[in-house]
Amino acid sequence: MVESVNKTMEIEFELRVTDLSRGGAGVSRDPSGRVVFIPFSAPGDRLKVRILEQNKRFARGEILEIIEPSAFRQKPRCPVFGQCGGCQWQHLTYELQWQTKVKGVLQALKRVKVELPENLEQIPAERIWEYRNRIQLRGEGSQMGYYRSQSRDLVPVNRCDIARPEINESWEDTRTQASKLKAPYKVEVEVTSEGKIQRSWNAPHSAGGFRQVHDEQNEKLRNWILEAMTGTDILYDLFGGAGNLCLPLVKKMKEIHCIDLSSPKSPPAGVPNTVHFHPTSVLSWLSKRVRNLSFSSSSGSASAILDPPREGLGESFSEAANSLEQLHVNELVLVGCDPDSWARDLSRWFAKGWRIRRFMVIDLFPQTAHVESVALLRRDWE
């Protein structure tokens, strides 16, 4: 049952922030002991807070005044930080950002009682500013910027401090093109892997092809997976897009199948003929593959990479897991961008006899609360 959240009359408290939540807000308690989430606050802050929403278990507030600032506070680089719906943590030191992300992943795993290996591998970002190779801007005429958080109100901006320098250098060219349009617009501006600016106007997200937004961290993620996987006859890359995670493995695997609705219809130039792209539903393709295998005598060892959407496998877990087991998969890498859904899926693999062999947390989104978690699992029937 979902608890109703009520708007409140003017209620103000002086509160001390004691922690930072995985969602990005600072955590405090009101005089009754109820948890209060306060965006853009920092552990150690003493604040005057107005309560905006509340229910029996928690409340949400906004900062009216910073009475005593936290030692973790720093000056945000962006002049519209706190207005635009992008970054949540520019006001915090990067060390605290990273510690909070790692702690959040461990808390999610503890909640579902997943047994962890002793060695947690951590890959914080070295480049914490000007890293995004792709941004989405909204606007009307020459007014161009980002939406306000949980709103369609436009916050005009003239640059973005987490966007790559090439994007900022092309900002006025983008504005010039935008000002010629007669209707409100969305434009996705991307620095291609060749270093060129590419714009997609009023098109679906990642119209130019999905790519992780932090190139340096993405390369570390790819290398980790390349090193972790042992190499088998067949690799199934589920929700694989254009093959970002599987293509480095072409020399380790005899045959690769990359399955996703957004996969290319034909292999990109230079990709060997042992790599096959399938622009279709993951579950329907797996089901068809299992049926075909039952009529075939070939049954080599197989591996899989699973990088599902933010909500994880959800209700499709059992069907996907059973199909992979019938396809003789005995090694898989599970990637997730939401700690709770990733940990929930991981616990389901544990219940089916799989165990973690390596485990890594990597930051692809500095200045935000988002974090990527990765685990190498193998079957353990003993």
C-alpha positions as CSV (number, residue, x, y, z in Angstrom):
1,M,0.0,0.0,0.0
2,V,1.4,3.4,-0.9
3,E,1.3,6.0,1.8
4,S,-0.2,9.3,0.9
5,V,2.0,12.3,1.0
6,N,0.4,15.5,2.2
7,K,1.3,19.1,1.4
8,T,1.7,21.0,4.7
9,M,1.1,24.4,6.1
10,E,4.1,26.6,6.9
11,I,6.2,24.4,9.3
12,E,9.7,25.4,10.1
13,F,12.4,23.8,12.2
14,E,16.1,24.3,13.0
15,L,17.7,21.0,12.2
16,R,21.1,19.3,12.2
17,V,21.9,17.1,9.2
18,T,23.5,13.8,10.2
19,D,23.8,11.8,7.0
20,L,23.5,11.7,3.2
21,S,20.9,9.5,1.5
22,R,21.5,7.4,-1.6
23,G,18.9,9.6,-3.4
24,G,21.0,12.7,-2.8
25,A,19.3,14.5,0.0
26,G,20.7,15.2,3.4
27,V,19.1,13.3,6.3
28,S,17.9,14.8,9.6
29,R,15.1,14.3,12.2
30,D,12.5,16.7,13.4
31,P,11.6,17.1,17.1
32,S,9.3,14.1,17.0
33,G,12.1,11.9,15.7
34,R,10.6,11.6,12.1
35,V,13.2,11.5,9.3
36,V,13.4,14.6,7.2
37,F,15.1,14.6,3.8
38,I,16.6,17.9,2.8
39,P,18.0,18.4,-0.8
40,F,21.3,20.3,-1.2
41,S,22.2,19.9,2.4
42,A,25.4,18.3,3.8
43,P,26.2,16.2,6.9
44,G,27.1,18.6,9.7
45,D,24.9,21.4,8.4
46,R,22.8,23.3,10.9
47,L,19.8,24.6,9.0
48,K,16.6,26.5,9.2
49,V,14.2,24.2,7.2
50,R,10.7,24.6,5.9
51,I,8.7,21.3,5.6
52,L,7.2,20.9,2.2
53,E,5.7,17.4,2.3
54,Q,5.1,14.9,5.0
55,N,3.6,11.6,5.9
56,K,3.8,9.3,9.0
57,R,7.3,7.9,8.2
58,F,9.2,10.9,6.7
59,A,9.0,14.5,5.6
60,R,10.8,16.5,2.9
61,G,12.0,20.0,3.5
62,E,13.8,22.9,1.8
63,I,16.7,25.0,3.2
64,L,15.7,28.5,4.3
65,E,19.0,29.4,5.9
66,I,22.3,27.8,6.5
67,I,23.0,28.7,10.1
68,E,26.2,26.7,10.4
69,P,27.8,25.1,7.2
70,S,29.2,21.7,7.1
71,A,32.9,21.1,6.7
72,F,32.0,19.0,3.7
73,R,30.5,21.9,1.8
74,Q,32.2,23.6,-1.1
75,K,31.2,26.3,-3.6
76,P,29.2,24.8,-6.6
77,R,30.8,25.6,-9.9
78,C,27.5,26.0,-11.7
79,P,25.6,29.3,-11.2
80,V,22.2,27.5,-11.6
81,F,23.0,24.6,-9.3
82,G,20.0,23.8,-7.2
83,Q,17.6,25.1,-9.9
84,C,18.3,22.8,-12.9
85,G,17.2,19.2,-12.5
86,G,20.7,17.7,-13.2
87,C,23.4,17.7,-10.5
88,Q,22.5,17.0,-6.8
89,W,26.0,17.1,-5.2
90,Q,28.1,20.0,-6.6
91,H,28.1,21.5,-3.1
92,L,29.8,18.4,-1.6
93,T,33.5,17.3,-1.8
94,Y,34.0,14.5,-4.2
95,E,35.4,12.3,-1.5
96,L,32.1,12.4,0.4
97,Q,30.2,11.8,-2.9
98,W,32.2,8.6,-3.5
99,Q,32.0,7.3,0.0
100,T,28.2,7.8,0.0
101,K,27.8,5.9,-3.3
102,V,29.8,2.9,-2.1
103,K,28.0,2.9,1.3
104,G,24.7,3.0,-0.6
105,V,25.5,-0.1,-2.7
106,L,26.6,-2.0,0.4
107,Q,23.4,-1.1,2.3
108,A,21.3,-2.3,-0.6
109,L,23.1,-5.6,-0.7
110,K,22.9,-6.0,3.1
111,R,19.1,-5.4,2.9
112,V,18.7,-8.4,0.6
113,K,21.2,-10.5,2.6
114,V,23.7,-11.1,-0.2
115,E,27.0,-12.6,0.9
116,L,29.9,-10.4,-0.5
117,P,33.5,-11.4,-1.4
118,E,36.1,-9.8,0.8
119,N,37.6,-7.6,-1.9
120,L,35.4,-4.8,-3.0
121,E,36.9,-3.1,-6.1
122,Q,36.4,0.6,-6.2
123,I,36.8,2.9,-9.3
124,P,36.0,6.5,-8.4
125,A,36.2,9.0,-11.2
126,E,39.4,10.9,-11.9
127,R,37.6,13.4,-14.2
128,I,34.8,14.8,-12.1
129,W,34.0,17.9,-14.2
130,E,33.5,18.4,-17.9
131,Y,33.1,14.7,-18.5
132,R,29.7,14.2,-20.1
133,N,29.9,13.4,-23.8
134,R,26.1,13.9,-24.3
135,I,23.5,16.4,-22.9
136,Q,19.9,17.1,-23.6
137,L,18.8,20.8,-23.8
138,R,15.3,22.2,-24.0
139,G,14.2,25.5,-25.2
140,E,12.1,27.9,-27.3
141,G,13.8,30.3,-29.6
142,S,17.1,31.5,-28.2
143,Q,16.1,30.6,-24.6
144,M,17.9,27.3,-24.1
145,G,18.7,25.2,-21.0
146,Y,17.5,22.4,-18.7
147,Y,14.2,21.7,-17.0
148,R,13.9,22.5,-13.3
149,S,13.7,19.4,-11.1
150,Q,10.3,17.7,-11.3
151,S,9.1,20.4,-13.5
152,R,8.7,21.6,-17.1
153,D,9.9,25.1,-16.2
154,L,13.0,26.0,-18.2
155,V,16.1,27.1,-16.5
156,P,18.2,29.0,-19.1
157,V,21.9,28.2,-19.1
158,N,24.9,29.3,-21.2
159,R,27.2,26.4,-20.4
160,C,27.2,23.1,-18.4
161,D,30.1,22.4,-16.0
162,I,29.8,18.7,-16.3
163,A,29.6,18.7,-20.1
164,R,32.7,18.1,-22.2
165,P,34.6,21.3,-23.3
166,E,33.6,20.6,-27.0
167,I,29.9,20.8,-26.1
168,N,30.4,24.1,-24.3
169,E,32.5,25.5,-27.1
170,S,29.6,24.7,-29.5
171,W,26.9,26.2,-27.3
172,E,26.3,29.4,-29.3
173,D,26.2,27.4,-32.6
174,T,23.6,25.2,-31.0
175,R,21.6,28.3,-29.9
176,T,21.9,29.9,-33.3
177,Q,20.4,26.8,-34.9
178,A,17.7,26.6,-32.2
179,S,16.6,30.2,-32.7
180,K,15.5,29.4,-36.2
181,L,12.9,26.9,-35.0
182,K,9.3,28.1,-34.6
183,A,8.2,25.6,-31.9
184,P,9.6,24.5,-28.5
185,Y,12.4,21.9,-29.0
186,K,14.6,19.3,-27.5
187,V,18.2,18.9,-28.8
188,E,20.6,16.2,-27.8
189,V,24.2,17.5,-28.3
190,E,26.9,14.8,-28.3
191,V,30.7,14.7,-28.8
192,T,31.2,11.6,-31.0
193,S,34.0,9.2,-30.5
194,E,35.8,11.0,-33.3
195,G,35.6,14.3,-31.4
196,K,32.9,15.9,-33.6
197,I,29.7,17.6,-32.4
198,Q,26.5,15.8,-33.4
199,R,23.0,17.3,-32.7
200,S,19.7,15.4,-32.8
201,W,16.6,17.7,-32.8
202,N,13.3,16.5,-31.3
203,A,14.4,12.9,-31.5
204,P,14.2,10.0,-29.0
205,H,16.8,9.7,-26.3
206,S,20.2,8.6,-27.6
207,A,19.0,8.9,-31.2
208,G,22.6,8.9,-32.3
209,G,23.2,5.5,-30.6
210,F,23.5,4.8,-26.8
211,R,26.9,5.4,-25.3
212,Q,27.9,5.8,-21.6
213,V,28.3,9.5,-20.9
214,H,31.8,9.3,-19.2
215,D,34.2,7.9,-21.8
216,E,37.2,7.4,-19.4
217,Q,35.1,5.5,-16.8
218,N,33.4,3.5,-19.5
219,E,36.7,2.3,-20.7
220,K,37.6,1.2,-17.2
221,L,34.3,-0.7,-17.0
222,R,34.9,-2.4,-20.3
223,N,38.4,-3.4,-19.3
224,W,37.1,-4.8,-15.9
225,I,34.6,-7.0,-17.7
226,L,37.3,-8.1,-20.3
227,E,39.6,-9.1,-17.5
228,A,37.0,-10.8,-15.3
229,M,35.3,-13.0,-17.9
230,T,37.2,-16.3,-18.6
231,G,36.1,-16.8,-22.2
232,T,33.6,-19.4,-23.5
233,D,32.2,-20.6,-26.8
234,I,29.3,-18.2,-26.8
235,L,28.5,-14.8,-25.1
236,Y,25.0,-13.4,-24.8
237,D,25.1,-9.6,-24.3
238,L,21.5,-8.8,-23.1
239,F,20.3,-5.2,-23.3
240,G,23.6,-4.7,-25.1
241,G,22.8,-1.7,-27.3
242,A,25.5,-1.3,-29.9
243,G,27.8,-3.7,-28.2
244,N,29.6,-1.3,-25.8
245,L,30.4,-4.1,-23.2
246,C,30.8,-7.1,-25.5
247,L,32.9,-5.9,-28.3
248,P,36.2,-5.9,-26.3
249,L,35.6,-9.6,-25.8
250,V,35.7,-10.7,-29.5
251,K,39.1,-12.4,-29.0
252,K,37.9,-14.3,-25.9
253,M,34.6,-15.6,-27.2
254,K,34.1,-17.7,-30.3
255,E,30.7,-16.2,-30.9
256,I,28.8,-13.1,-29.6
257,H,25.1,-12.3,-29.7
258,C,24.2,-8.7,-28.7
259,I,20.4,-8.4,-28.1
260,D,18.5,-5.1,-27.6
261,L,15.8,-3.1,-29.2
262,S,18.4,-0.4,-29.8
263,S,21.0,-2.7,-31.3
264,P,22.0,-1.9,-34.9
265,K,20.4,-4.0,-37.7
266,S,23.8,-4.7,-39.2
267,P,27.3,-4.9,-37.6
268,P,29.3,-1.6,-37.7
269,A,32.3,-1.5,-39.9
270,G,35.3,-3.5,-38.6
271,V,33.3,-5.8,-36.4
272,P,34.1,-9.4,-37.1
273,N,31.5,-11.8,-38.4
274,T,31.5,-13.7,-35.1
275,V,29.5,-10.9,-33.6
276,H,25.7,-10.9,-34.3
277,F,23.4,-8.0,-33.5
278,H,19.7,-8.7,-32.8
279,P,17.5,-5.5,-32.7
280,T,14.6,-7.2,-30.9
281,S,13.1,-8.0,-27.4
282,V,15.6,-9.8,-25.1
283,L,13.0,-12.2,-23.8
284,S,11.6,-13.2,-27.2
285,W,15.0,-13.7,-28.6
286,L,16.1,-15.9,-25.7
287,S,12.9,-18.0,-26.0
288,K,13.5,-18.6,-29.7
289,R,17.1,-19.4,-29.0
290,V,16.2,-22.0,-26.4
291,R,13.7,-23.6,-28.8
292,N,16.2,-23.8,-31.6
293,L,18.8,-25.3,-29.2
294,S,16.5,-28.2,-28.4
295,F,16.7,-29.3,-32.0
296,S,20.5,-28.9,-32.2
297,S,23.2,-31.2,-31.0
298,S,25.6,-28.3,-30.3
299,S,25.8,-27.2,-26.7
300,G,29.1,-25.4,-25.9
301,S,29.8,-23.4,-22.7
302,A,28.3,-19.9,-22.6
303,S,28.6,-16.6,-20.7
304,A,26.3,-13.6,-20.4
305,I,26.4,-9.9,-19.7
306,L,23.2,-8.4,-18.3
307,D,22.9,-4.6,-18.3
308,P,19.1,-4.1,-17.9
309,P,17.3,-0.7,-17.5
310,R,17.2,1.1,-14.2
311,E,14.4,-1.0,-12.8
312,G,16.4,-4.3,-13.3
313,L,14.9,-7.5,-14.7
314,G,11.9,-7.3,-12.4
315,E,9.1,-9.7,-13.3
316,S,11.0,-11.0,-16.3
317,F,13.8,-12.4,-14.1
318,S,12.6,-16.0,-13.9
319,E,12.0,-16.3,-17.6
320,A,15.4,-14.7,-18.4
321,A,17.3,-16.8,-15.8
322,N,15.7,-20.1,-16.9
323,S,16.5,-19.4,-20.6
324,L,20.1,-18.6,-19.8
325,E,20.5,-21.8,-17.8
326,Q,19.0,-23.9,-20.7
327,L,21.6,-22.1,-22.9
328,H,24.4,-23.5,-20.7
329,V,25.4,-20.2,-19.3
330,N,27.7,-20.7,-16.3
331,E,29.3,-17.3,-16.0
332,L,27.6,-13.9,-16.1
333,V,28.3,-10.2,-15.4
334,L,25.5,-8.3,-13.9
335,V,25.6,-4.5,-14.3
336,G,23.1,-2.1,-12.7
337,C,22.7,1.7,-12.3
338,D,20.2,1.5,-9.4
339,P,21.6,-0.2,-6.2
340,D,18.2,-1.4,-5.0
341,S,17.0,-3.1,-8.2
342,W,20.5,-4.4,-8.9
343,A,20.8,-5.9,-5.4
344,R,17.3,-7.4,-5.7
345,D,18.2,-9.2,-9.0
346,L,21.5,-10.3,-7.5
347,S,19.7,-11.9,-4.5
348,R,17.5,-13.9,-7.0
349,W,20.6,-15.2,-8.7
350,F,21.9,-16.3,-5.3
351,A,18.7,-18.2,-4.7
352,K,19.3,-20.1,-7.9
353,G,22.8,-21.2,-6.8
354,W,25.0,-18.5,-8.3
355,R,27.8,-16.8,-6.3
356,I,29.8,-13.5,-6.6
357,R,33.4,-14.0,-7.7
358,R,34.3,-10.4,-8.2
359,F,32.4,-7.2,-7.3
360,M,33.0,-3.6,-8.3
361,V,31.5,-0.1,-7.8
362,I,32.3,2.5,-10.4
363,D,31.4,6.2,-10.8
364,L,30.2,7.2,-14.2
365,F,28.2,10.3,-12.9
366,P,30.2,12.6,-10.6
367,Q,28.3,15.5,-9.0
368,T,25.1,13.3,-9.0
369,A,23.9,10.5,-6.7
370,H,23.9,7.9,-9.5
371,V,26.4,5.0,-9.3
372,E,27.1,1.8,-11.3
373,S,27.5,-1.6,-9.7
374,V,29.0,-4.7,-11.4
375,A,29.4,-8.3,-10.3
376,L,30.9,-11.4,-11.8
377,L,28.8,-14.5,-10.9
378,R,29.4,-18.2,-11.5
379,R,27.3,-21.2,-10.8
380,D,28.0,-23.0,-7.5
381,W,26.1,-26.3,-7.3
382,E,28.3,-27.8,-4.6
